[in-house]
Amino acid sequence: MKAKTIVVLVVRFIVLTIVYFICFTVASAIAFPSTGTTPPSANQASNILVTLLAVCLLNTSVLTYVILRSRWAGWRLMLAIFIISFGVMTIMSQIETAVFVTRLPSGMLPRIFLLGAIVSGIFSPLSVLILGKRKRDPAADETNHRLLMPVSEWIWKAGLIAIAYLVLYFTFGYYIAWKSPAVREYYGGTDSGSFIDQMRSVLSQTPWLPFLQVLRALLWTALALPVIRMMKGRRWETGLAVALLFSVFMNSQLLLPNPFMPEAVRMAHLLETASSNFIFGWVVVWLLVHR
């Protein structure tokens, strides 16, 4: 890659990060207008600003990689990025918020969805334009056999993906998140002392939870499909893209402080879900992409 090309790419990336920051700030102002609460101190505001910039940098980095390595372009790519970003950042994360976080004020969840929709709706087309992916990529004319498989193969692979997600979800959930006293206190639960005993407790108190996670596994897979179809290069590049989207793009928002979840709880969930989702992204691609 020529030096000039690298400089142009770096400038575009910086501009895109700033655009993401502006999109998030504007969307937050629309979704969460001032309610007359006490403003944060200068030190708190500074910490929030630095953290938000870090979140914008992380999310922009992942999307830049996905967009630049995409064989799609133009409106097709814009639509795909919107579906992926809104689905991963908002829908998948807030499903569990709706189920487990009972301390949210009335109307808060729709506002969170509005925030995600505004950010994804504005940033998706701008990111494609800024990164120069308006015109059709020559790679789009190449034969693409990815995801072309018999229905029977889809069925057994979907079953394996669901099983893998259940294993990752419950093991990482117990050994990383639930081992944190802050997490147990926040949700009002106890540690039964072993993974097996904890699973017995989960299945007896919330027998619907495994079915919910199977549904989430299939939704995760659906979000991975456009990434798999549009990515150029070898299987490991696609695996990295999906793994980063599932881990970084979904969980970076846990870095931001909020009044509803203590920092210790957020950090425990960040470690839990970022690591398990990163592995799960690789599993999905490994099963669905032959090469």
C-alpha positions as CSV (number, residue, x, y, z in Angstrom):
1,M,0.0,0.0,0.0
2,K,1.4,3.4,-1.0
3,A,2.1,6.1,1.6
4,K,-0.4,8.4,0.0
5,T,-3.1,5.7,0.2
6,I,-2.3,5.1,3.9
7,V,-2.5,8.8,4.7
8,V,-5.9,9.1,2.9
9,L,-7.2,6.1,4.8
10,V,-6.0,7.5,8.2
11,V,-7.6,10.8,7.5
12,R,-10.9,9.1,6.5
13,F,-10.8,7.0,9.6
14,I,-10.3,10.1,11.8
15,V,-13.1,11.9,10.1
16,L,-15.3,8.8,10.5
17,T,-14.6,8.6,14.2
18,I,-15.5,12.3,14.6
19,V,-18.7,11.7,12.7
20,Y,-19.6,8.7,14.9
21,F,-19.0,10.9,18.0
22,I,-21.3,13.6,16.6
23,C,-24.0,11.0,15.6
24,F,-23.9,9.5,19.1
25,T,-24.0,12.9,20.8
26,V,-26.9,14.2,18.7
27,A,-28.9,11.0,19.0
28,S,-28.4,11.0,22.8
29,A,-29.7,14.6,22.9
30,I,-32.8,13.5,20.9
31,A,-33.5,10.3,22.7
32,F,-32.6,11.5,26.2
33,P,-33.5,15.3,26.4
34,S,-32.4,17.1,29.6
35,T,-34.7,16.3,32.5
36,G,-33.3,18.9,34.9
37,T,-31.1,16.5,36.8
38,T,-27.9,17.6,38.4
39,P,-25.2,17.8,35.7
40,P,-22.0,15.8,36.2
41,S,-18.9,17.5,37.7
42,A,-16.1,18.7,35.5
43,N,-14.1,15.5,36.4
44,Q,-17.0,13.2,35.7
45,A,-17.8,15.0,32.4
46,S,-14.1,14.7,31.3
47,N,-14.2,10.9,32.1
48,I,-17.4,10.4,30.2
49,L,-16.0,12.3,27.2
50,V,-12.8,10.2,27.1
51,T,-14.8,7.0,27.4
52,L,-17.2,8.0,24.7
53,L,-14.3,8.8,22.4
54,A,-12.8,5.4,23.1
55,V,-16.2,3.7,22.3
56,C,-16.4,5.7,19.1
57,L,-12.9,4.7,18.2
58,L,-13.5,1.0,18.8
59,N,-16.8,0.9,16.9
60,T,-15.4,2.9,14.0
61,S,-12.4,0.6,13.8
62,V,-14.5,-2.5,13.5
63,L,-16.9,-1.0,10.9
64,T,-14.0,0.4,8.9
65,Y,-12.5,-3.1,8.6
66,V,-15.8,-4.6,7.6
67,I,-16.6,-1.9,5.0
68,L,-13.2,-1.8,3.4
69,R,-13.1,-5.6,3.1
70,S,-16.6,-5.8,1.7
71,R,-17.3,-6.9,-1.9
72,W,-20.6,-4.9,-1.7
73,A,-20.9,-1.1,-2.2
74,G,-23.4,1.7,-2.5
75,W,-26.9,1.4,-1.1
76,R,-26.6,-2.4,-0.7
77,L,-23.6,-2.0,1.7
78,M,-25.3,0.9,3.5
79,L,-28.4,-1.2,4.2
80,A,-26.3,-4.1,5.3
81,I,-24.2,-1.9,7.7
82,F,-27.4,-0.4,9.1
83,I,-29.0,-3.9,9.8
84,I,-25.8,-5.2,11.3
85,S,-25.0,-2.2,13.5
86,F,-28.5,-1.7,14.7
87,G,-29.1,-5.4,15.2
88,V,-25.8,-6.0,17.1
89,M,-25.5,-2.7,19.0
90,T,-29.2,-2.3,20.0
91,I,-31.5,-5.3,19.4
92,M,-29.2,-8.1,20.7
93,S,-28.0,-6.2,23.7
94,Q,-31.4,-4.9,24.7
95,I,-33.2,-8.2,24.5
96,E,-31.5,-9.2,27.8
97,T,-32.0,-5.7,29.2
98,A,-35.7,-6.1,28.7
99,V,-35.7,-9.5,30.4
100,F,-33.2,-9.1,33.3
101,V,-32.9,-5.3,34.1
102,T,-36.1,-4.5,36.0
103,R,-34.9,-1.1,37.4
104,L,-35.3,0.9,34.2
105,P,-37.6,3.9,34.3
106,S,-40.8,3.7,32.3
107,G,-40.1,4.4,28.6
108,M,-36.4,4.0,28.9
109,L,-36.1,1.0,26.7
110,P,-37.9,2.6,23.7
111,R,-35.5,5.6,24.1
112,I,-32.5,3.2,23.9
113,F,-33.9,1.7,20.7
114,L,-34.4,5.2,19.3
115,L,-30.8,6.1,20.2
116,G,-29.5,3.1,18.3
117,A,-31.8,3.6,15.3
118,I,-30.6,7.2,14.9
119,V,-26.9,6.4,15.3
120,S,-27.1,3.5,12.9
121,G,-29.4,5.3,10.5
122,I,-27.1,8.3,10.1
123,F,-23.7,6.7,10.5
124,S,-24.3,3.7,8.1
125,P,-24.6,5.7,4.8
126,L,-22.0,8.2,5.9
127,S,-19.4,5.5,6.7
128,V,-19.8,4.0,3.3
129,L,-19.5,7.4,1.6
130,I,-16.5,8.6,3.6
131,L,-14.6,5.3,3.1
132,G,-15.1,5.6,-0.6
133,K,-17.3,2.5,-1.2
134,R,-20.0,4.2,-3.3
135,K,-19.0,2.4,-6.6
136,R,-19.4,-1.2,-7.4
137,D,-16.4,-3.3,-6.3
138,P,-14.9,-5.6,-9.0
139,A,-15.0,-8.4,-6.4
140,A,-18.8,-8.3,-6.6
141,D,-18.6,-10.0,-10.0
142,E,-16.6,-12.9,-8.7
143,T,-18.4,-16.2,-8.0
144,N,-19.5,-16.4,-4.4
145,H,-20.4,-19.8,-3.1
146,R,-20.6,-18.9,0.6
147,L,-23.8,-20.0,2.4
148,L,-24.9,-22.1,-0.6
149,M,-25.8,-25.4,1.1
150,P,-28.7,-27.9,1.3
151,V,-31.5,-27.3,3.8
152,S,-30.4,-30.4,5.7
153,E,-27.0,-29.0,6.2
154,W,-28.4,-25.7,7.4
155,I,-30.5,-27.5,9.9
156,W,-27.8,-29.5,11.6
157,K,-25.4,-26.6,11.5
158,A,-28.0,-24.3,13.1
159,G,-28.4,-26.9,15.8
160,L,-24.7,-27.0,16.5
161,I,-24.6,-23.2,16.6
162,A,-27.4,-23.1,19.1
163,I,-25.7,-25.7,21.3
164,A,-22.4,-23.8,21.1
165,Y,-24.1,-20.6,22.1
166,L,-25.8,-22.2,25.1
167,V,-22.5,-23.7,26.3
168,L,-20.7,-20.4,26.0
169,Y,-23.5,-18.3,27.4
170,F,-24.0,-20.4,30.6
171,T,-20.4,-21.2,31.3
172,F,-19.1,-17.7,30.8
173,G,-22.1,-16.3,32.6
174,Y,-21.4,-18.4,35.6
175,Y,-17.6,-18.5,35.8
176,I,-17.1,-14.8,34.9
177,A,-20.2,-12.8,35.7
178,W,-21.9,-14.8,38.4
179,K,-18.7,-15.3,40.4
180,S,-18.7,-11.5,40.9
181,P,-20.4,-10.6,44.3
182,A,-21.4,-7.2,42.7
183,V,-23.4,-9.0,40.0
184,R,-25.1,-11.4,42.4
185,E,-26.1,-8.5,44.6
186,Y,-27.3,-6.4,41.7
187,Y,-29.6,-9.2,40.5
188,G,-30.5,-10.5,44.0
189,G,-29.1,-14.0,43.5
190,T,-26.8,-16.4,45.2
191,D,-24.0,-18.8,44.1
192,S,-25.0,-22.4,44.7
193,G,-21.3,-23.4,44.8
194,S,-21.0,-25.3,41.5
195,F,-21.9,-24.9,37.9
196,I,-24.1,-28.0,37.9
197,D,-26.0,-26.8,40.9
198,Q,-26.3,-23.4,39.5
199,M,-27.8,-24.8,36.2
200,R,-30.3,-26.8,38.2
201,S,-31.3,-23.6,39.9
202,V,-31.6,-21.7,36.6
203,L,-33.6,-24.4,35.0
204,S,-36.0,-24.7,37.9
205,Q,-36.5,-20.9,38.4
206,T,-36.3,-19.8,34.7
207,P,-37.1,-22.9,32.5
208,W,-37.7,-20.6,29.6
209,L,-34.2,-19.1,29.6
210,P,-32.5,-21.8,27.4
211,F,-35.2,-21.3,24.8
212,L,-34.6,-17.6,24.8
213,Q,-30.9,-18.1,24.3
214,V,-31.5,-20.5,21.4
215,L,-33.6,-17.8,19.8
216,R,-30.8,-15.3,20.4
217,A,-28.3,-17.7,18.9
218,L,-30.3,-17.9,15.7
219,L,-30.7,-14.1,15.7
220,W,-26.9,-13.7,16.1
221,T,-26.5,-16.1,13.1
222,A,-28.9,-14.1,11.0
223,L,-26.9,-11.0,11.7
224,A,-23.7,-12.8,10.7
225,L,-25.1,-13.9,7.3
226,P,-24.7,-10.6,5.4
227,V,-21.2,-10.2,6.8
228,I,-20.3,-13.7,5.6
229,R,-21.8,-13.1,2.1
230,M,-20.2,-9.7,1.6
231,M,-16.7,-10.2,3.0
232,K,-13.7,-10.7,0.7
233,G,-10.7,-12.7,1.4
234,R,-10.2,-15.9,3.3
235,R,-12.3,-17.5,6.0
236,W,-10.2,-16.2,8.8
237,E,-10.9,-12.6,7.7
238,T,-14.6,-13.2,7.8
239,G,-14.3,-14.9,11.2
240,L,-12.4,-11.9,12.6
241,A,-15.0,-9.5,11.2
242,V,-17.9,-11.4,12.8
243,A,-16.1,-12.0,16.1
244,L,-15.2,-8.3,16.4
245,L,-18.8,-7.2,15.6
246,F,-20.2,-9.6,18.1
247,S,-17.8,-8.7,20.9
248,V,-16.5,-5.2,20.4
249,F,-19.4,-3.5,18.7
250,M,-22.0,-5.0,21.0
251,N,-20.2,-4.6,24.3
252,S,-18.2,-1.3,23.9
253,Q,-21.3,0.6,25.2
254,L,-20.8,-1.1,28.6
255,L,-17.7,1.1,29.0
256,L,-20.0,4.1,29.3
257,P,-21.3,4.9,32.8
258,N,-25.0,4.9,33.4
259,P,-27.2,5.3,36.5
260,F,-28.8,1.9,36.2
261,M,-25.8,-0.4,36.4
262,P,-22.9,-0.1,38.8
263,E,-19.4,0.0,37.2
264,A,-18.4,-3.4,38.8
265,V,-21.5,-5.0,37.2
266,R,-20.8,-3.5,33.8
267,M,-17.2,-4.6,33.8
268,A,-18.1,-8.1,34.8
269,H,-20.6,-8.3,32.0
270,L,-18.1,-6.7,29.6
271,L,-15.6,-9.4,30.3
272,E,-18.2,-12.1,30.1
273,T,-19.9,-11.2,26.9
274,A,-17.0,-9.8,25.0
275,S,-15.0,-13.0,25.4
276,S,-17.9,-15.4,24.8
277,N,-19.2,-13.5,21.8
278,F,-15.8,-13.3,20.3
279,I,-15.5,-17.1,20.4
280,F,-19.1,-17.5,19.2
281,G,-18.4,-15.3,16.2
282,W,-15.6,-17.6,15.1
283,V,-17.8,-20.7,15.7
284,V,-20.5,-19.4,13.5
285,V,-18.1,-18.6,10.6
286,W,-16.2,-21.8,11.0
287,L,-19.4,-23.8,10.7
288,L,-21.0,-21.8,7.9
289,V,-18.0,-21.0,5.7
290,H,-16.2,-23.9,4.0
291,R,-13.1,-21.9,3.1
